[in-house]
Amino acid sequence: MCSRRKADLMIEQGLVEVNGKIAELGSTIDEKKDIVKVEGKQISLPLSHVYIKLFKPKGYVCSAKDEKGRKTIYQLVDAGRRLFSVGRLDYDTEGLILLTDDGEFASKIAHPSGGIEKEYHVAVVGAMKESEFAVLRKGVVFENQRMPSARVKPISFDGKITKLSVIIDEGQNRQVRRMFEAIGREIKLLKRVRIGSVKLGGLKRGEFRALRSDELESLLRLI
Ligand code: URA
């Protein structure tokens, strides 16, 4: 209901009661059992968490503040409570990002060891060789480190640009860009289209909506 600082002030002013007694700074509560009143009114934790999917456009950072003053995804989403992103997308990457106030869910989905598939569409200039696919699938070596293997398949080639689907289980920093850098390919467009069972779907750039219950349930099943 307020910031930590404001809460401290209210406790010091004697406005907060726990089980009928004036609370003191530093005392702890069991939120399942204890009754907390502020100015005589009982308060409770929000009943449920918020889970949102957003089509992050290029040109936005996923941090709450940016030292370079760039736009952040939190300027696009106003859910009336503090949210954080489930993993991050680079400034130049667009596509699906999940936002929530459920920390446990976020770390399970985003953690590299979680094994949740992330699918990207990648556009590169020119035709890709079969040998390049093979290297990406096996796991490229980048700066003396073998990158995890990826499921990579072509989607289209229009004579100039090859569009590919790249599926990775881990989410290391700039993983897809580093994979393509390692084979000497410049990425023209990088877009995340799926996280686990949740697809970007019909969202437009900058649009967001709450996950449907079937989307949330299928993700919860994966973790
Ligand atoms: N891989 C990248 O290189 N960048 C992203 O934003 C996501 C995955």
py3Dmol code that shows the C-alpha trace and the ligand (Angstrom):
import py3Dmol

protein = """\
ATOM      1  CA  MET A   1       0.000   0.000   0.000  1.00  0.00           C
ATOM      2  CA  CYS A   2       2.983   2.342   0.308  1.00  0.00           C
ATOM      3  CA  SER A   3       6.744   2.588   0.151  1.00  0.00           C
ATOM      4  CA  ARG A   4       8.956   1.071   2.807  1.00  0.00           C
ATOM      5  CA  ARG A   5       9.963   4.548   3.999  1.00  0.00           C
ATOM      6  CA  LYS A   6       6.325   5.632   4.351  1.00  0.00           C
ATOM      7  CA  ALA A   7       5.541   2.375   6.151  1.00  0.00           C
ATOM      8  CA  ASP A   8       8.347   3.043   8.642  1.00  0.00           C
ATOM      9  CA  LEU A   9       6.930   6.505   9.269  1.00  0.00           C
ATOM     10  CA  MET A  10       3.425   5.177   9.779  1.00  0.00           C
ATOM     11  CA  ILE A  11       4.715   2.545  12.201  1.00  0.00           C
ATOM     12  CA  GLU A  12       6.657   5.221  14.121  1.00  0.00           C
ATOM     13  CA  GLN A  13       3.532   7.350  14.281  1.00  0.00           C
ATOM     14  CA  GLY A  14       1.666   4.425  15.861  1.00  0.00           C
ATOM     15  CA  LEU A  15      -0.772   4.097  12.966  1.00  0.00           C
ATOM     16  CA  VAL A  16      -0.129   0.380  12.456  1.00  0.00           C
ATOM     17  CA  GLU A  17      -1.542  -2.397  14.625  1.00  0.00           C
ATOM     18  CA  VAL A  18      -0.709  -6.091  14.587  1.00  0.00           C
ATOM     19  CA  ASN A  19      -3.270  -8.310  16.296  1.00  0.00           C
ATOM     20  CA  GLY A  20      -4.623  -5.319  18.188  1.00  0.00           C
ATOM     21  CA  LYS A  21      -1.240  -4.060  19.444  1.00  0.00           C
ATOM     22  CA  ILE A  22       0.634  -1.022  18.115  1.00  0.00           C
ATOM     23  CA  ALA A  23       3.388  -2.306  15.830  1.00  0.00           C
ATOM     24  CA  GLU A  24       7.033  -1.508  16.368  1.00  0.00           C
ATOM     25  CA  LEU A  25       9.720  -0.965  13.765  1.00  0.00           C
ATOM     26  CA  GLY A  26      11.465  -4.224  12.920  1.00  0.00           C
ATOM     27  CA  SER A  27       8.748  -6.543  14.194  1.00  0.00           C
ATOM     28  CA  THR A  28       7.825  -9.383  11.849  1.00  0.00           C
ATOM     29  CA  ILE A  29       4.475 -10.855  10.989  1.00  0.00           C
ATOM     30  CA  ASP A  30       3.098 -14.066   9.589  1.00  0.00           C
ATOM     31  CA  GLU A  31       0.958 -12.763   6.745  1.00  0.00           C
ATOM     32  CA  LYS A  32      -1.205 -15.897   6.814  1.00  0.00           C
ATOM     33  CA  LYS A  33      -2.212 -15.521  10.482  1.00  0.00           C
ATOM     34  CA  ASP A  34      -1.616 -12.029  11.757  1.00  0.00           C
ATOM     35  CA  ILE A  35      -4.150  -9.256  11.396  1.00  0.00           C
ATOM     36  CA  VAL A  36      -2.615  -5.966  10.351  1.00  0.00           C
ATOM     37  CA  LYS A  37      -4.557  -2.730  10.564  1.00  0.00           C
ATOM     38  CA  VAL A  38      -3.477   0.655   9.278  1.00  0.00           C
ATOM     39  CA  GLU A  39      -5.357   3.573  10.792  1.00  0.00           C
ATOM     40  CA  GLY A  40      -7.895   1.065  12.042  1.00  0.00           C
ATOM     41  CA  LYS A  41      -8.487  -0.542   8.640  1.00  0.00           C
ATOM     42  CA  GLN A  42      -7.473  -4.147   8.053  1.00  0.00           C
ATOM     43  CA  ILE A  43      -5.132  -4.595   5.096  1.00  0.00           C
ATOM     44  CA  SER A  44      -4.365  -7.695   3.079  1.00  0.00           C
ATOM     45  CA  LEU A  45      -1.904  -8.760   0.406  1.00  0.00           C
ATOM     46  CA  PRO A  46      -3.071  -8.514  -3.186  1.00  0.00           C
ATOM     47  CA  LEU A  47      -5.106 -11.632  -3.858  1.00  0.00           C
ATOM     48  CA  SER A  48      -3.284 -12.741  -6.918  1.00  0.00           C
ATOM     49  CA  HIS A  49      -0.327 -11.918  -9.061  1.00  0.00           C
ATOM     50  CA  VAL A  50      -0.357 -10.149 -12.387  1.00  0.00           C
ATOM     51  CA  TYR A  51       1.034 -11.824 -15.529  1.00  0.00           C
ATOM     52  CA  ILE A  52       1.294  -9.720 -18.655  1.00  0.00           C
ATOM     53  CA  LYS A  53       2.605 -10.304 -22.138  1.00  0.00           C
ATOM     54  CA  LEU A  54       4.013  -7.364 -24.057  1.00  0.00           C
ATOM     55  CA  PHE A  55       5.218  -6.942 -27.636  1.00  0.00           C
ATOM     56  CA  LYS A  56       8.389  -5.020 -26.868  1.00  0.00           C
ATOM     57  CA  PRO A  57       9.297  -2.786 -29.787  1.00  0.00           C
ATOM     58  CA  LYS A  58      12.908  -2.161 -30.789  1.00  0.00           C
ATOM     59  CA  GLY A  59      14.374   0.872 -29.050  1.00  0.00           C
ATOM     60  CA  TYR A  60      13.257   0.092 -25.505  1.00  0.00           C
ATOM     61  CA  VAL A  61      15.303  -1.232 -22.592  1.00  0.00           C
ATOM     62  CA  CYS A  62      13.928  -3.754 -20.115  1.00  0.00           C
ATOM     63  CA  SER A  63      15.350  -2.065 -17.014  1.00  0.00           C
ATOM     64  CA  ALA A  64      13.295   0.273 -14.844  1.00  0.00           C
ATOM     65  CA  LYS A  65      15.722   3.155 -15.400  1.00  0.00           C
ATOM     66  CA  ASP A  66      18.318   3.736 -18.062  1.00  0.00           C
ATOM     67  CA  GLU A  67      21.444   5.767 -17.428  1.00  0.00           C
ATOM     68  CA  LYS A  68      21.422   6.858 -21.072  1.00  0.00           C
ATOM     69  CA  GLY A  69      17.844   8.092 -20.767  1.00  0.00           C
ATOM     70  CA  ARG A  70      16.475   5.566 -23.265  1.00  0.00           C
ATOM     71  CA  LYS A  71      12.823   4.535 -23.208  1.00  0.00           C
ATOM     72  CA  THR A  72      11.936   1.622 -20.951  1.00  0.00           C
ATOM     73  CA  ILE A  73       9.237  -1.017 -21.339  1.00  0.00           C
ATOM     74  CA  TYR A  74       7.679   0.255 -18.100  1.00  0.00           C
ATOM     75  CA  GLN A  75       6.637   3.376 -19.997  1.00  0.00           C
ATOM     76  CA  LEU A  76       4.463   1.108 -22.149  1.00  0.00           C
ATOM     77  CA  VAL A  77       2.762  -0.902 -19.419  1.00  0.00           C
ATOM     78  CA  ASP A  78       0.795   0.572 -16.561  1.00  0.00           C
ATOM     79  CA  ALA A  79      -0.635  -2.229 -14.464  1.00  0.00           C
ATOM     80  CA  GLY A  80      -1.118  -0.133 -11.343  1.00  0.00           C
ATOM     81  CA  ARG A  81       1.502  -2.102  -9.455  1.00  0.00           C
ATOM     82  CA  ARG A  82       5.219  -2.708  -9.565  1.00  0.00           C
ATOM     83  CA  LEU A  83       6.137  -5.284 -12.177  1.00  0.00           C
ATOM     84  CA  PHE A  84       9.381  -6.740 -13.386  1.00  0.00           C
ATOM     85  CA  SER A  85      10.270  -8.414 -16.626  1.00  0.00           C
ATOM     86  CA  VAL A  86      10.856 -12.149 -16.924  1.00  0.00           C
ATOM     87  CA  GLY A  87      14.370 -12.042 -18.364  1.00  0.00           C
ATOM     88  CA  ARG A  88      15.279  -9.312 -20.788  1.00  0.00           C
ATOM     89  CA  LEU A  89      15.453  -8.492 -24.457  1.00  0.00           C
ATOM     90  CA  ASP A  90      18.200  -6.282 -25.878  1.00  0.00           C
ATOM     91  CA  TYR A  91      17.478  -2.683 -26.815  1.00  0.00           C
ATOM     92  CA  ASP A  92      17.533  -3.700 -30.516  1.00  0.00           C
ATOM     93  CA  THR A  93      15.473  -6.862 -30.095  1.00  0.00           C
ATOM     94  CA  GLU A  94      11.708  -6.872 -30.377  1.00  0.00           C
ATOM     95  CA  GLY A  95       9.047  -9.362 -29.430  1.00  0.00           C
ATOM     96  CA  LEU A  96       7.515 -11.229 -26.562  1.00  0.00           C
ATOM     97  CA  ILE A  97       8.376 -10.307 -23.008  1.00  0.00           C
ATOM     98  CA  LEU A  98       6.476 -11.324 -19.888  1.00  0.00           C
ATOM     99  CA  LEU A  99       5.969  -9.000 -16.946  1.00  0.00           C
ATOM    100  CA  THR A 100       4.815 -10.025 -13.509  1.00  0.00           C
ATOM    101  CA  ASP A 101       4.928  -9.268  -9.804  1.00  0.00           C
ATOM    102  CA  ASP A 102       5.502 -12.975  -9.044  1.00  0.00           C
ATOM    103  CA  GLY A 103       9.229 -13.265  -8.371  1.00  0.00           C
ATOM    104  CA  GLU A 104       9.327 -17.038  -8.085  1.00  0.00           C
ATOM    105  CA  PHE A 105       7.590 -17.492 -11.429  1.00  0.00           C
ATOM    106  CA  ALA A 106       9.916 -14.960 -13.099  1.00  0.00           C
ATOM    107  CA  SER A 107      13.107 -16.591 -11.923  1.00  0.00           C
ATOM    108  CA  LYS A 108      11.943 -20.095 -12.878  1.00  0.00           C
ATOM    109  CA  ILE A 109      10.978 -19.061 -16.413  1.00  0.00           C
ATOM    110  CA  ALA A 110      14.024 -16.892 -17.025  1.00  0.00           C
ATOM    111  CA  HIS A 111      16.720 -19.004 -15.391  1.00  0.00           C
ATOM    112  CA  PRO A 112      19.072 -20.542 -17.966  1.00  0.00           C
ATOM    113  CA  SER A 113      18.792 -23.938 -16.255  1.00  0.00           C
ATOM    114  CA  GLY A 114      14.989 -23.882 -16.391  1.00  0.00           C
ATOM    115  CA  GLY A 115      14.945 -25.433 -19.843  1.00  0.00           C
ATOM    116  CA  ILE A 116      12.001 -23.333 -21.029  1.00  0.00           C
ATOM    117  CA  GLU A 117      12.143 -22.953 -24.821  1.00  0.00           C
ATOM    118  CA  LYS A 118      12.487 -19.478 -26.262  1.00  0.00           C
ATOM    119  CA  GLU A 119      11.847 -19.136 -29.972  1.00  0.00           C
ATOM    120  CA  TYR A 120      13.206 -16.280 -32.058  1.00  0.00           C
ATOM    121  CA  HIS A 121      12.777 -15.221 -35.640  1.00  0.00           C
ATOM    122  CA  VAL A 122      16.061 -14.039 -37.064  1.00  0.00           C
ATOM    123  CA  ALA A 123      16.701 -12.258 -40.366  1.00  0.00           C
ATOM    124  CA  VAL A 124      20.173 -12.332 -41.924  1.00  0.00           C
ATOM    125  CA  VAL A 125      21.444 -11.023 -45.252  1.00  0.00           C
ATOM    126  CA  GLY A 126      22.045 -13.627 -47.952  1.00  0.00           C
ATOM    127  CA  ALA A 127      21.476 -17.351 -48.185  1.00  0.00           C
ATOM    128  CA  MET A 128      22.576 -19.507 -45.252  1.00  0.00           C
ATOM    129  CA  LYS A 129      24.748 -22.533 -45.970  1.00  0.00           C
ATOM    130  CA  GLU A 130      23.899 -25.976 -44.656  1.00  0.00           C
ATOM    131  CA  SER A 131      27.314 -26.004 -42.891  1.00  0.00           C
ATOM    132  CA  GLU A 132      26.314 -22.858 -40.971  1.00  0.00           C
ATOM    133  CA  PHE A 133      23.108 -24.492 -39.805  1.00  0.00           C
ATOM    134  CA  ALA A 134      25.143 -27.493 -38.641  1.00  0.00           C
ATOM    135  CA  VAL A 135      27.490 -25.294 -36.579  1.00  0.00           C
ATOM    136  CA  LEU A 136      24.615 -23.440 -34.936  1.00  0.00           C
ATOM    137  CA  ARG A 137      22.824 -26.689 -34.154  1.00  0.00           C
ATOM    138  CA  LYS A 138      25.902 -28.206 -32.556  1.00  0.00           C
ATOM    139  CA  GLY A 139      26.721 -25.106 -30.502  1.00  0.00           C
ATOM    140  CA  VAL A 140      29.113 -22.465 -31.807  1.00  0.00           C
ATOM    141  CA  VAL A 141      32.308 -21.551 -30.016  1.00  0.00           C
ATOM    142  CA  PHE A 142      32.322 -17.857 -29.137  1.00  0.00           C
ATOM    143  CA  GLU A 143      35.262 -16.258 -27.300  1.00  0.00           C
ATOM    144  CA  ASN A 144      36.541 -19.728 -26.308  1.00  0.00           C
ATOM    145  CA  GLN A 145      33.204 -20.735 -24.891  1.00  0.00           C
ATOM    146  CA  ARG A 146      30.840 -23.255 -26.461  1.00  0.00           C
ATOM    147  CA  MET A 147      27.356 -21.816 -26.729  1.00  0.00           C
ATOM    148  CA  PRO A 148      24.477 -24.170 -26.018  1.00  0.00           C
ATOM    149  CA  SER A 149      23.099 -26.009 -29.038  1.00  0.00           C
ATOM    150  CA  ALA A 150      20.058 -24.550 -30.763  1.00  0.00           C
ATOM    151  CA  ARG A 151      17.232 -25.819 -32.937  1.00  0.00           C
ATOM    152  CA  VAL A 152      17.614 -23.785 -36.118  1.00  0.00           C
ATOM    153  CA  LYS A 153      15.562 -24.036 -39.270  1.00  0.00           C
ATOM    154  CA  PRO A 154      15.013 -21.839 -42.300  1.00  0.00           C
ATOM    155  CA  ILE A 155      11.609 -20.214 -42.755  1.00  0.00           C
ATOM    156  CA  SER A 156      12.087 -18.323 -46.020  1.00  0.00           C
ATOM    157  CA  PHE A 157      14.582 -16.778 -48.433  1.00  0.00           C
ATOM    158  CA  ASP A 158      13.427 -13.980 -50.734  1.00  0.00           C
ATOM    159  CA  GLY A 159      16.652 -13.780 -52.768  1.00  0.00           C
ATOM    160  CA  LYS A 160      18.158 -11.276 -50.288  1.00  0.00           C
ATOM    161  CA  ILE A 161      17.157 -12.068 -46.729  1.00  0.00           C
ATOM    162  CA  THR A 162      16.988 -15.432 -44.990  1.00  0.00           C
ATOM    163  CA  LYS A 163      14.431 -15.723 -42.213  1.00  0.00           C
ATOM    164  CA  LEU A 164      15.072 -18.427 -39.627  1.00  0.00           C
ATOM    165  CA  SER A 165      13.520 -19.897 -36.542  1.00  0.00           C
ATOM    166  CA  VAL A 166      15.965 -20.336 -33.659  1.00  0.00           C
ATOM    167  CA  ILE A 167      14.918 -22.179 -30.513  1.00  0.00           C
ATOM    168  CA  ILE A 168      17.086 -22.102 -27.402  1.00  0.00           C
ATOM    169  CA  ASP A 169      16.475 -23.429 -23.917  1.00  0.00           C
ATOM    170  CA  GLU A 170      18.900 -21.184 -22.145  1.00  0.00           C
ATOM    171  CA  GLY A 171      18.735 -17.446 -22.070  1.00  0.00           C
ATOM    172  CA  GLN A 172      22.305 -16.284 -21.758  1.00  0.00           C
ATOM    173  CA  ASN A 173      23.011 -12.627 -22.334  1.00  0.00           C
ATOM    174  CA  ARG A 174      22.828 -11.760 -26.067  1.00  0.00           C
ATOM    175  CA  GLN A 175      22.915 -15.462 -26.823  1.00  0.00           C
ATOM    176  CA  VAL A 176      21.345 -15.379 -30.276  1.00  0.00           C
ATOM    177  CA  ARG A 177      23.386 -12.383 -31.420  1.00  0.00           C
ATOM    178  CA  ARG A 178      26.597 -14.019 -30.199  1.00  0.00           C
ATOM    179  CA  MET A 179      25.741 -17.272 -31.999  1.00  0.00           C
ATOM    180  CA  PHE A 180      25.394 -15.461 -35.306  1.00  0.00           C
ATOM    181  CA  GLU A 181      28.396 -13.223 -34.662  1.00  0.00           C
ATOM    182  CA  ALA A 182      30.448 -16.383 -34.148  1.00  0.00           C
ATOM    183  CA  ILE A 183      29.602 -17.564 -37.679  1.00  0.00           C
ATOM    184  CA  GLY A 184      30.223 -14.098 -39.115  1.00  0.00           C
ATOM    185  CA  ARG A 185      26.595 -13.256 -39.793  1.00  0.00           C
ATOM    186  CA  GLU A 186      25.028  -9.932 -38.988  1.00  0.00           C
ATOM    187  CA  ILE A 187      21.501 -10.083 -37.627  1.00  0.00           C
ATOM    188  CA  LYS A 188      19.164  -7.629 -39.334  1.00  0.00           C
ATOM    189  CA  LEU A 189      16.145  -8.398 -37.202  1.00  0.00           C
ATOM    190  CA  LEU A 190      15.739 -10.341 -33.986  1.00  0.00           C
ATOM    191  CA  LYS A 191      12.268 -11.014 -32.683  1.00  0.00           C
ATOM    192  CA  ARG A 192      11.187 -13.333 -29.870  1.00  0.00           C
ATOM    193  CA  VAL A 193       7.971 -15.043 -30.898  1.00  0.00           C
ATOM    194  CA  ARG A 194       7.438 -17.602 -28.134  1.00  0.00           C
ATOM    195  CA  ILE A 195       8.322 -18.411 -24.521  1.00  0.00           C
ATOM    196  CA  GLY A 196       7.450 -22.003 -23.632  1.00  0.00           C
ATOM    197  CA  SER A 197       3.836 -22.399 -24.695  1.00  0.00           C
ATOM    198  CA  VAL A 198       3.048 -18.678 -24.908  1.00  0.00           C
ATOM    199  CA  LYS A 199       3.189 -17.060 -28.327  1.00  0.00           C
ATOM    200  CA  LEU A 200       3.435 -13.416 -29.287  1.00  0.00           C
ATOM    201  CA  GLY A 201       0.153 -14.019 -31.081  1.00  0.00           C
ATOM    202  CA  GLY A 202      -1.828 -11.102 -32.404  1.00  0.00           C
ATOM    203  CA  LEU A 203      -0.226  -8.360 -30.311  1.00  0.00           C
ATOM    204  CA  LYS A 204       1.008  -5.272 -32.138  1.00  0.00           C
ATOM    205  CA  ARG A 205       4.265  -3.523 -31.277  1.00  0.00           C
ATOM    206  CA  GLY A 206       3.912  -1.799 -27.893  1.00  0.00           C
ATOM    207  CA  GLU A 207       0.658  -3.615 -27.071  1.00  0.00           C
ATOM    208  CA  PHE A 208       0.205  -5.725 -23.946  1.00  0.00           C
ATOM    209  CA  ARG A 209      -2.467  -7.825 -22.279  1.00  0.00           C
ATOM    210  CA  ALA A 210      -2.875 -10.119 -19.291  1.00  0.00           C
ATOM    211  CA  LEU A 211      -2.059 -13.768 -19.976  1.00  0.00           C
ATOM    212  CA  ARG A 212      -5.192 -15.841 -20.457  1.00  0.00           C
ATOM    213  CA  SER A 213      -5.683 -18.509 -17.803  1.00  0.00           C
ATOM    214  CA  ASP A 214      -4.849 -21.301 -20.290  1.00  0.00           C
ATOM    215  CA  GLU A 215      -1.588 -19.518 -21.225  1.00  0.00           C
ATOM    216  CA  LEU A 216      -0.633 -19.093 -17.589  1.00  0.00           C
ATOM    217  CA  GLU A 217      -1.580 -22.644 -16.658  1.00  0.00           C
ATOM    218  CA  SER A 218       0.458 -24.135 -19.492  1.00  0.00           C
ATOM    219  CA  LEU A 219       3.502 -22.118 -18.399  1.00  0.00           C
ATOM    220  CA  LEU A 220       3.018 -23.150 -14.783  1.00  0.00           C
ATOM    221  CA  ARG A 221       2.923 -26.782 -15.914  1.00  0.00           C
ATOM    222  CA  LEU A 222       6.321 -26.317 -17.600  1.00  0.00           C
ATOM    223  CA  ILE A 223       7.960 -25.056 -14.414  1.00  0.00           C
TER     224      ILE A 223
END
"""
ligand_1 = """\
8
URA
N 19.383 -13.222 -27.685
C 19.916 -12.031 -28.002
O 20.994 -11.971 -28.564
N 19.230 -10.927 -27.699
C 18.037 -10.935 -27.105
O 17.459 -9.882 -26.850
C 17.496 -12.180 -26.772
C 18.189 -13.307 -27.066
"""
view = py3Dmol.view(width=600, height=400)
view.addModel(protein, "pdb")
view.setStyle({"model": 0}, {"cartoon": {"style": "trace"}})
view.addModel(ligand_1, "xyz")
view.setStyle({"model": 1}, {"stick": {}})
view.zoomTo()
view.show()
